[in-house]
Each structure stands twice: as C-alpha cells, then as structure tokens.
Amino acid sequence: MSHRLRISVSFLTGRYHGEEWPPSPARLFQALVAGATAGCRVRGWSAAEPAMRWLERLAPPEIVAPEAELGVGYKTYVPNNDTDTLWPILARGVPLRDAVRGKRGEWDGLLTPKSVRPWLLQDGAQLHYLWDISGVTDADLHAKRLCSLARQLLALGWGIDVVAGLGEVEEDRMPPTGAWHLVPSWDGTATRTLDAATEGFVDDIKRAYNAFRNRTHGPAMSTATHPTAYLPVPYRAAGEASFRQFVAFDLRDERGEWRAFRWQDAMLVAAWLRHATKERMSSEHRPSDWINSFVCGHTEKGQQNQRLSYVPLPSIGHEHSDGHIRRALVVLPFADSGRGLPYLRRLAGDGLVSEGGATQAWLATAERDGVQDRYVGESRVWMSVTPVVLHGRDHNAGKFRARKVEKLLLQAFHEAGYPPRLIAEFSYQQAPYWRGAGPARLAQIPRHLSLWPRYHVRVAFRQAVRGPLLAGIGRHYGLGVFAAP
C-alpha cells in the first residue's frame, strides 16, 4: 500500500507575492522552519528539527496548484540597498544627516521604487505539496510531526501572504485536483525549474539567519543573508510531454544540392511530405487504419491532435535569409512514446512527388543547424513564420473585433496543447515578423480555409517552451509554424 505526505496551504488574503507560481518547494520548506521557530514555538524546535532534516532528504514533491493570474501592479518605496556604504561613515561618528548629504546631497536618495504585482487566487483555493513516503525509514514518526508543523505555518511568500496549513498522511488516494499538477521530470521533458530542499538545507537556513542577525557587525554590512543550498528541480505537467518528438530532413535534388521552395508554398511541401510518409508506411506494411488516421490525419472528433504534423521550415533568422524552404520536419503528437520514429527515419532517400507525378525533391537525413534550432529550440518568445489561421470570424456586422481575434488566438493555442494559463501575452499583425517571410495574406491555404482570418502572431509564454510549436487550423500541414528569435 502506498503512502503519501500531503501539506496543503490556503492563502487567507487570496494573494501571493512571490515571483513564481506555484511557490517552489524550497519556499514551503523555509515557511515551515519559520513557523516552527516563531516566538515561543522555538522551544519545540529540538523536536521539530529531526523531522525537517528527514524532509530535506526526501525526493522533491509533486505540486497541485489552483489557477492564479497576475493582478494590477503598483510601486512602493523602500530603503535603497546602496545605503550600506554609509555604514563606515556612521561608524566614525558622523551624524546620519551629514552622511547622507555628503553622499547624495538630499534625503530622497535613501528610498528606491519597488514594483509589486501579486498573484490573485480564487477564494478558497488550496495549494498542495505531495511527497511519496512509501517504504521510507521512520516515515510514520516524522510525517506525523510534519503534519503538526503544517498547522503552524504563518506565511508563504512575503510576510503579508498569510496562510493556513494542513498536513495529512494519505493511503492510495487520488491526488487533489487543480489547474496545475507538476511532477519532477529528469528525462528532458521539463517545462520549468523550481528550487527544492536538499540535504543540508536546514543548516543553510540557520547560517543565513545568523548572517542576517549579524549583518551590521563591524565596519561593513554583509549581504550574504539568504539560503543558497537549493536543489534546482525540473518539473513538467503530469501526464503530458513538454515537447513533440520529430524527424528532420533536408530537401535535396538528384545531385545532392539544396532544393528550395517559396515561403508561401509551405502547404504544398507539407502535402508532398504527407504523401511520401503514407507511401513509406504502406510499404512497411503498417495497418491501413493507422495510416489513414495517424499518418493522413483522418481522425475522429476530439482526436485531431493524435496525428503526425508535416512542417516545412523556411530559412529565417539571418539578415540575408530568403525565406525559402530547404528543410522539413515530421512531428509526432504530444506524449507520443516515439515508437514510430524508426519508421519515419526510413523516409530518407524517398522523393517528394507532386500531384502531377513529378519528383520535386529528395529527402535526406538532416544534421541540426542554425535554421533548425530556431524551430526546435527552447524559448519563452515565439513568432510565426507561416500565418496562423483562426477558426472564426474577426469581423461582426462589418466591423473588425479585436477582442474576438484575441479569443480565437487563445482558442488556437489551447487546441494546439498550450492552455491560456501558459500565455503571458501575444500580439498579431498581417506583416511578417521574420525576414524572408511574407504577409499573412500571401500564404497559400486550402480552399476550405480561405474564408477564415489569418495573422502572423508573436506569443510570450510564462516559462520556456520547447519547439516545434504549431498553432491554428492547418498546423498539421505547414501553417501556423513558429520559430524562436
């Protein structure tokens, strides 16, 4: 039977002022230590310390967090950090007023603006940290103590982020629900990194606290007053891969030289690549229903993403880039195991045949280069190379509706696997963002998509996202292809 330690946190003000959401496990660890040593509770620290040292040795926890959105920012004014340089002057007996005037000539120099922008949570929303303690030595003893320490939590984040905590040991229960369910991931699929406690973290917190208490002793002020013994832990969303696996090809002619196609013909190149993949899979005697759905994209409703995507790569990212297509990817769906990759690699040497039967190019195994890196690297900011086609009108009663476009763009990203909570901001326009690409209206699109609006889009995510990144209608055959600046 599996056992799990769960520590749940409720923000009593509905706000959290830390930089990241959800708060890192290291923040919770520090909050537990602070709650256990506040005021008269410090008398019980000798009993609590073994439990905290036991906790720092556990594997990093899973995190289940509610939805949170950034509130309206404001500024406050705090003492300027460089006033530490006044300390040697004051130590010589110089009055503070004279020391400040000698440094800046005015009192205003003692204050500096600080930007504040809290995360806003829904009323009653809870944050959960989950440790697997199955088979861990002394789990019953220390987990019980940690449940008691959870009830002593005072704040998580800033001192004004007042919280109530609850600890519980669970057996064979489903994890709590939340908008975010993050799990540690050491296999390269992580989408973010959060700090966690590691062995020696309790000692490091003690060192930092003592350094803070003694920071003004002597002729100078010490600034080394923060814990540093963190363990950076990669996290990803539970049950999801954070990127899509792919096979890359160069487009060559019969002599092995580059074969180039116009930027606006991306849809045609994708169609040729899809046909070549279909023929190759048929020759490999793969099941016909699998070829029809997974390879050709004739999927059932609700399964539109469970298929291959064919992605021509225009040459961009250099001042002399011409936008011509010389490379292409065959991309697997999110969370695909990759078992089909060996079959896809056998496309090397096959030809891209147009509808008239003429061979337009030959596929060659590609080495990763600067152009490919733009499409498959990792970045917070991405810009479309081929336009994003929206599934809905951008006009109503003959008038352009910006809010409708924004809603359709969020829908396009959500359907492509990037929910709105991941998106910090975006912009859109008809003109290209990349040298070598063209206006959105010039891209060739299928007849059944010709009535829908299309735009070039720039999107910034809340954390780095790994490519390939595709969005909008037609993302499986050459449209809505993004690259990282």
C-alpha positions as CSV (number, residue, x, y, z in Angstrom):
1,M,0.0,0.0,0.0
2,S,1.4,3.4,-1.0
3,H,1.6,6.3,1.5
4,R,1.9,10.0,0.7
5,L,2.5,13.1,2.8
6,R,0.4,16.0,1.8
7,I,0.8,19.5,3.0
8,S,-2.0,21.9,1.9
9,V,-1.8,25.6,2.0
10,S,-4.7,28.2,1.9
11,F,-3.9,31.8,1.2
12,L,-6.1,33.8,3.6
13,T,-5.8,37.1,1.6
14,G,-6.2,35.4,-1.8
15,R,-2.9,36.8,-2.9
16,Y,0.7,35.6,-3.3
17,H,3.6,38.0,-3.8
18,G,6.4,35.6,-4.8
19,E,7.9,35.8,-8.3
20,E,6.9,32.3,-9.4
21,W,3.6,30.4,-9.4
22,P,3.3,27.9,-7.9
23,P,5.7,28.6,-5.0
24,S,8.7,26.4,-5.1
25,P,9.1,23.5,-2.6
26,A,12.1,25.4,-1.1
27,R,9.8,28.3,-0.2
28,L,7.4,25.9,1.6
29,F,10.4,24.4,3.5
30,Q,11.6,27.8,4.7
31,A,8.0,28.7,5.7
32,L,7.8,25.5,7.8
33,V,11.0,26.4,9.5
34,A,9.9,30.0,10.1
35,G,6.5,28.8,11.6
36,A,8.2,26.2,13.8
37,T,10.6,28.8,15.3
38,A,8.4,31.9,15.6
39,G,8.0,33.3,19.1
40,C,7.7,30.7,21.9
41,R,7.5,27.9,19.3
42,V,11.2,27.9,19.1
43,R,11.2,25.9,22.4
44,G,9.9,22.9,20.4
45,W,12.5,23.2,17.6
46,S,14.6,20.4,19.1
47,A,11.7,18.0,18.5
48,A,10.8,19.5,15.0
49,E,14.3,19.6,13.6
50,P,14.7,15.9,13.0
51,A,11.5,15.9,11.0
52,M,12.7,18.8,8.9
53,R,16.1,17.0,8.3
54,W,14.1,13.9,7.3
55,L,12.0,16.0,4.9
56,E,15.1,17.6,3.2
57,R,16.3,14.1,2.3
58,L,13.0,13.1,0.5
59,A,12.6,13.2,-3.3
60,P,11.1,16.5,-4.5
61,P,7.3,16.6,-4.1
62,E,4.6,16.8,-6.7
63,I,2.7,20.1,-6.7
64,V,-1.0,20.6,-7.3
65,A,-1.9,24.3,-7.6
66,P,-5.0,26.3,-8.3
67,E,-5.3,28.8,-11.2
68,A,-3.7,32.1,-10.4
69,E,-3.4,35.3,-12.5
70,L,-1.2,38.4,-12.1
71,G,-3.0,41.3,-10.6
72,V,-2.5,45.0,-11.3
73,G,1.0,46.2,-10.4
74,Y,1.9,49.1,-8.3
75,K,5.0,50.7,-6.8
76,T,6.2,51.1,-3.2
77,Y,9.3,52.8,-1.9
78,V,11.9,51.0,0.2
79,P,15.4,51.9,1.6
80,N,18.0,51.9,-1.1
81,N,20.4,48.9,-0.9
82,D,23.4,51.0,-1.6
83,T,22.9,52.9,1.7
84,D,25.1,50.0,3.1
85,T,28.0,52.2,2.0
86,L,27.0,54.7,4.7
87,W,27.9,52.3,7.5
88,P,31.7,53.0,7.6
89,I,30.9,56.8,7.7
90,L,28.4,56.4,10.6
91,A,30.9,54.2,12.4
92,R,33.3,57.2,12.5
93,G,30.6,59.1,14.4
94,V,29.3,61.3,11.5
95,P,25.6,62.2,12.0
96,L,23.3,60.4,9.6
97,R,22.0,63.7,8.1
98,D,25.5,64.8,7.3
99,A,26.5,61.4,6.0
100,V,23.5,61.3,3.6
101,R,24.1,64.9,2.4
102,G,27.8,64.1,1.8
103,K,26.8,61.1,-0.3
104,R,23.8,62.4,-2.3
105,G,23.0,65.9,-1.1
106,E,19.4,65.0,-0.3
107,W,17.3,62.6,1.8
108,D,15.3,61.3,-1.2
109,G,18.3,59.2,-2.1
110,L,17.5,56.8,0.8
111,L,14.4,55.5,-1.0
112,T,14.1,53.5,-4.2
113,P,10.9,52.3,-6.0
114,K,10.0,48.6,-5.9
115,S,7.5,47.1,-8.3
116,V,4.8,44.9,-6.8
117,R,2.5,42.6,-8.8
118,P,0.8,39.9,-6.7
119,W,-0.7,36.7,-8.0
120,L,-4.5,36.6,-7.4
121,L,-6.2,33.3,-6.4
122,Q,-9.8,32.2,-6.3
123,D,-11.5,32.2,-2.9
124,G,-10.9,29.0,-1.0
125,A,-8.3,27.7,-3.5
126,Q,-5.7,25.4,-2.0
127,L,-2.1,24.6,-2.9
128,H,-0.9,21.1,-2.3
129,Y,2.6,19.5,-2.0
130,L,2.8,15.7,-2.2
131,W,5.7,13.5,-1.1
132,D,5.8,9.8,-1.7
133,I,6.9,8.2,1.6
134,S,6.2,4.6,0.8
135,G,8.9,2.4,2.4
136,V,10.8,5.4,3.7
137,T,12.6,4.9,7.1
138,D,10.8,6.5,10.1
139,A,8.0,7.8,7.9
140,D,5.3,7.4,10.5
141,L,7.2,9.3,13.2
142,H,8.4,12.2,11.1
143,A,5.3,12.6,8.8
144,K,3.2,12.9,11.9
145,R,5.4,15.7,13.2
146,L,5.4,17.5,9.9
147,C,1.6,17.4,9.9
148,S,1.7,19.3,13.2
149,L,4.3,21.8,11.8
150,A,2.0,22.4,8.8
151,R,-0.6,23.8,11.2
152,Q,2.0,26.3,12.5
153,L,2.5,27.9,9.0
154,L,2.2,31.7,9.2
155,A,3.1,33.0,5.7
156,L,4.3,31.7,2.4
157,G,6.0,34.1,0.1
158,W,6.1,37.6,1.6
159,G,5.3,38.3,5.2
160,I,1.9,39.6,4.1
161,D,1.0,36.4,2.4
162,V,-0.8,34.9,5.4
163,V,-1.7,31.3,5.1
164,A,-3.3,28.4,6.9
165,G,-1.7,25.0,6.6
166,L,-2.8,21.4,7.0
167,G,-0.8,18.2,6.9
168,E,-2.1,14.7,6.3
169,V,-0.7,11.2,5.5
170,E,-2.8,9.5,2.8
171,E,-3.1,6.0,1.6
172,D,-4.0,5.0,-2.0
173,R,-5.9,8.2,-2.8
174,M,-6.2,10.1,-6.0
175,P,-4.2,13.4,-5.9
176,P,-6.3,16.6,-5.3
177,T,-7.4,18.4,-8.4
178,G,-6.0,21.8,-9.6
179,A,-5.2,23.8,-12.7
180,W,-1.5,22.9,-12.3
181,H,-0.3,19.4,-11.5
182,L,3.5,19.4,-11.7
183,V,5.8,16.4,-11.3
184,P,9.6,16.2,-11.1
185,S,11.0,15.2,-14.5
186,W,14.7,14.3,-15.1
187,D,14.3,13.0,-18.6
188,G,14.5,16.2,-20.6
189,T,10.7,16.8,-20.7
190,A,10.6,19.6,-18.1
191,T,9.0,22.9,-18.8
192,R,10.2,24.8,-15.7
193,T,12.7,24.6,-12.8
194,L,11.7,25.1,-9.2
195,D,14.0,25.1,-6.2
196,A,13.6,22.3,-3.6
197,A,15.3,21.5,-0.3
198,T,18.2,19.1,-0.3
199,E,20.4,17.5,2.3
200,G,22.0,20.3,4.4
201,F,19.2,22.8,3.7
202,V,18.3,23.2,7.4
203,D,21.9,24.0,8.2
204,D,22.0,26.5,5.3
205,I,18.8,28.2,6.7
206,K,20.5,28.5,10.1
207,R,23.6,30.0,8.5
208,A,21.5,32.5,6.6
209,Y,19.5,33.5,9.6
210,N,22.6,34.1,11.8
211,A,24.2,36.0,8.9
212,F,21.2,38.3,8.8
213,R,21.2,38.9,12.6
214,N,24.9,39.8,12.5
215,R,24.9,41.6,9.1
216,T,25.8,45.1,10.7
217,H,28.6,44.0,13.0
218,G,31.9,45.6,12.2
219,P,32.8,48.4,9.7
220,A,30.8,47.0,6.8
221,M,27.4,45.3,6.2
222,S,27.2,41.7,4.9
223,T,24.7,40.9,2.1
224,A,25.1,37.1,2.2
225,T,22.0,36.6,4.2
226,H,19.9,34.3,2.0
227,P,19.9,30.5,1.8
228,T,21.8,29.2,-1.2
229,A,21.8,25.3,-0.8
230,Y,18.9,24.7,-3.1
231,L,18.4,21.8,-5.5
232,P,17.1,23.1,-8.9
233,V,14.4,20.5,-9.8
234,P,12.9,20.3,-13.4
235,Y,9.1,20.0,-13.4
236,R,6.6,19.2,-16.1
237,A,2.8,18.9,-16.2
238,A,1.6,15.4,-15.1
239,G,0.6,13.1,-17.9
240,E,2.0,15.4,-20.6
241,A,5.2,15.6,-22.5
242,S,6.5,19.1,-22.7
243,F,7.7,18.9,-26.3
244,R,7.0,16.9,-29.5
245,Q,9.5,14.5,-30.9
246,F,10.3,14.8,-34.6
247,V,12.4,13.6,-37.5
248,A,14.2,16.2,-39.6
249,F,15.0,16.1,-43.3
250,D,16.9,18.3,-45.8
251,L,15.3,18.8,-49.3
252,R,17.9,17.9,-52.0
253,D,17.9,17.4,-55.7
254,E,19.2,14.3,-57.5
255,R,22.8,15.6,-57.3
256,G,22.5,16.2,-53.5
257,E,22.3,20.0,-53.8
258,W,19.8,22.1,-51.9
259,R,16.3,22.2,-53.3
260,A,14.4,25.3,-52.4
261,F,10.7,26.3,-52.5
262,R,8.9,29.6,-51.9
263,W,7.8,30.5,-48.4
264,Q,4.2,30.8,-49.5
265,D,4.2,27.2,-50.8
266,A,4.6,25.6,-47.4
267,M,1.3,23.9,-47.6
268,L,2.3,22.2,-50.9
269,V,5.6,21.0,-49.5
270,A,3.7,19.6,-46.5
271,A,1.2,17.8,-48.8
272,W,4.1,16.2,-50.7
273,L,5.7,15.1,-47.4
274,R,2.5,13.6,-46.1
275,H,2.1,11.6,-49.3
276,A,5.7,10.4,-49.1
277,T,5.0,9.3,-45.5
278,K,1.9,7.5,-46.5
279,E,3.7,5.6,-49.2
280,R,6.6,4.7,-47.0
281,M,4.3,3.4,-44.2
282,S,2.3,1.4,-46.7
283,S,5.5,-0.2,-48.0
284,E,6.4,-1.1,-44.4
285,H,3.0,-2.9,-44.1
286,R,1.7,-0.7,-41.3
287,P,-2.0,-1.1,-40.6
288,S,-4.2,0.8,-43.0
289,D,-6.5,2.3,-40.4
290,W,-3.4,3.6,-38.6
291,I,-2.1,5.1,-41.8
292,N,-5.5,6.7,-42.5
293,S,-5.8,8.3,-39.1
294,F,-2.3,8.8,-37.7
295,V,-0.4,9.5,-40.9
296,C,-3.0,11.1,-43.2
297,G,-4.9,12.9,-40.4
298,H,-8.4,11.5,-41.0
299,T,-9.2,11.4,-37.2
300,E,-12.4,11.3,-35.3
301,K,-13.8,14.3,-33.5
302,G,-11.8,15.1,-30.4
303,Q,-8.7,13.2,-31.7
304,Q,-7.4,16.0,-34.1
305,N,-4.1,16.2,-32.3
306,Q,-3.4,12.4,-32.4
307,R,-1.7,12.5,-35.8
308,L,1.5,13.4,-37.5
309,S,2.3,17.0,-38.4
310,Y,4.2,17.9,-41.6
311,V,6.3,21.0,-41.1
312,P,8.3,22.8,-43.8
313,L,11.0,25.1,-42.4
314,P,11.5,28.4,-44.2
315,S,15.1,29.7,-43.9
316,I,14.9,32.6,-41.4
317,G,17.0,34.1,-38.6
318,H,19.8,35.8,-40.6
319,E,20.0,39.2,-42.2
320,H,20.4,37.5,-45.6
321,S,17.6,34.9,-45.1
322,D,15.4,34.5,-48.2
323,G,12.6,32.5,-46.5
324,H,12.9,29.6,-49.0
325,I,12.0,26.1,-47.8
326,R,15.0,23.8,-47.7
327,R,14.2,21.7,-44.7
328,A,11.2,19.9,-43.2
329,L,10.1,18.0,-40.1
330,V,7.7,15.1,-39.5
331,V,6.4,15.8,-35.9
332,L,4.8,13.3,-33.5
333,P,2.0,14.3,-31.2
334,F,2.5,15.4,-27.6
335,A,3.1,12.5,-25.2
336,D,3.8,10.1,-28.1
337,S,6.2,7.3,-27.0
338,G,8.2,7.7,-30.2
339,R,7.9,4.1,-31.2
340,G,7.2,5.2,-34.8
341,L,10.4,7.2,-35.1
342,P,12.4,4.3,-36.7
343,Y,9.8,4.0,-39.5
344,L,9.8,7.8,-40.1
345,R,13.6,7.8,-40.4
346,R,13.3,5.4,-43.3
347,L,11.9,8.3,-45.3
348,A,15.4,9.4,-46.0
349,G,16.1,8.7,-49.7
350,D,12.4,8.9,-50.7
351,G,11.1,11.5,-53.1
352,L,8.5,14.3,-52.7
353,V,6.1,13.8,-55.5
354,S,3.7,16.5,-56.7
355,E,0.1,15.8,-57.7
356,G,1.2,15.6,-61.3
357,G,3.6,12.8,-60.5
358,A,6.9,14.7,-60.8
359,T,9.5,14.3,-58.2
360,Q,10.1,17.8,-56.7
361,A,12.9,16.9,-54.2
362,W,14.5,14.1,-52.3
363,L,14.6,13.7,-48.5
364,A,18.0,13.5,-46.8
365,T,18.7,12.9,-43.1
366,A,19.3,16.4,-41.6
367,E,22.0,17.5,-39.2
368,R,20.9,20.1,-36.7
369,D,21.9,23.6,-37.8
370,G,21.1,27.2,-37.0
371,V,17.9,27.3,-39.0
372,Q,16.5,24.1,-37.5
373,D,17.5,25.4,-34.0
374,R,15.0,28.3,-34.5
375,Y,12.2,25.8,-34.8
376,V,13.1,23.1,-32.2
377,G,14.9,25.1,-29.5
378,E,13.6,26.3,-26.2
379,S,12.3,29.9,-25.6
380,R,9.6,31.9,-23.9
381,V,9.0,34.0,-27.0
382,W,7.9,32.6,-30.4
383,M,6.9,34.3,-33.7
384,S,5.1,32.7,-36.6
385,V,6.9,32.1,-39.8
386,T,3.8,30.9,-41.7
387,P,0.5,32.5,-40.7
388,V,-1.9,31.2,-38.0
389,V,-5.4,30.5,-39.4
390,L,-8.2,31.2,-36.9
391,H,-11.4,29.1,-36.7
392,G,-13.8,32.0,-36.6
393,R,-14.6,35.5,-37.9
394,D,-12.7,38.5,-36.9
395,H,-15.5,40.8,-38.0
396,N,-19.0,41.3,-36.8
397,A,-21.6,43.4,-38.6
398,G,-18.8,44.6,-40.9
399,K,-16.6,45.9,-38.1
400,F,-13.3,44.5,-37.0
401,R,-13.4,43.0,-33.5
402,A,-10.0,42.9,-31.7
403,R,-11.4,41.1,-28.7
404,K,-12.8,38.4,-30.9
405,V,-9.4,37.9,-32.5
406,E,-7.7,37.6,-29.1
407,K,-10.3,35.0,-28.0
408,L,-9.8,33.0,-31.2
409,L,-6.0,33.1,-30.7
410,L,-6.3,31.8,-27.2
411,Q,-8.5,29.0,-28.5
412,A,-6.0,28.2,-31.3
413,F,-3.1,27.8,-28.8
414,H,-5.3,25.8,-26.4
415,E,-6.3,23.4,-29.1
416,A,-2.7,23.0,-30.0
417,G,-1.7,22.0,-26.5
418,Y,-0.9,25.3,-24.9
419,P,-3.6,26.4,-22.4
420,P,-4.2,30.1,-21.7
421,R,-2.5,29.8,-18.2
422,L,0.8,29.3,-20.0
423,I,0.5,32.5,-22.1
424,A,1.7,35.8,-20.7
425,E,1.0,38.0,-23.7
426,F,0.7,37.9,-27.5
427,S,0.3,40.3,-30.5
428,Y,-0.7,39.8,-34.1
429,Q,-0.4,41.5,-37.5
430,Q,-0.6,41.0,-41.2
431,A,3.1,41.8,-41.8
432,P,5.7,39.2,-41.2
433,Y,7.9,39.1,-38.1
434,W,10.8,37.3,-39.9
435,R,13.0,38.5,-42.7
436,G,12.3,36.2,-45.7
437,A,8.6,35.5,-44.8
438,G,5.8,37.4,-46.4
439,P,2.4,39.0,-45.4
440,A,-0.1,36.5,-44.0
441,R,-2.5,37.1,-46.9
442,L,0.0,35.8,-49.4
443,A,0.4,32.3,-48.0
444,Q,-1.3,29.5,-50.0
445,I,-4.1,27.9,-48.0
446,P,-6.6,25.2,-48.7
447,R,-9.9,26.3,-50.3
448,H,-11.9,25.3,-47.2
449,L,-9.8,27.6,-45.0
450,S,-9.9,30.6,-47.4
451,L,-12.8,32.3,-45.6
452,W,-11.1,32.3,-42.2
453,P,-8.8,35.1,-41.0
454,R,-5.1,34.5,-40.8
455,Y,-2.4,36.5,-39.0
456,H,1.2,36.4,-38.1
457,V,1.5,36.0,-34.3
458,R,4.1,36.8,-31.6
459,V,3.5,34.9,-28.3
460,A,5.3,35.1,-24.9
461,F,4.8,32.2,-22.5
462,R,5.2,32.3,-18.7
463,Q,8.0,29.8,-19.0
464,A,10.2,28.5,-21.7
465,V,8.5,26.2,-24.2
466,R,10.4,23.8,-26.5
467,G,9.6,23.5,-30.2
468,P,8.3,22.6,-32.6
469,L,5.5,25.0,-31.9
470,L,2.4,24.8,-34.2
471,A,-0.9,26.6,-33.8
472,G,-4.2,27.3,-35.6
473,I,-6.1,25.5,-38.3
474,G,-3.7,23.9,-40.8
475,R,-1.0,23.4,-38.1
476,H,-0.6,19.8,-39.3
477,Y,0.3,20.8,-42.9
478,G,2.6,23.8,-42.9
479,L,0.6,26.7,-41.5
480,G,0.9,28.3,-38.1
481,V,4.6,27.3,-37.8
482,F,6.6,29.3,-35.2
483,A,10.3,30.0,-34.6
484,A,12.2,31.4,-31.7
485,P,14.1,34.7,-32.0
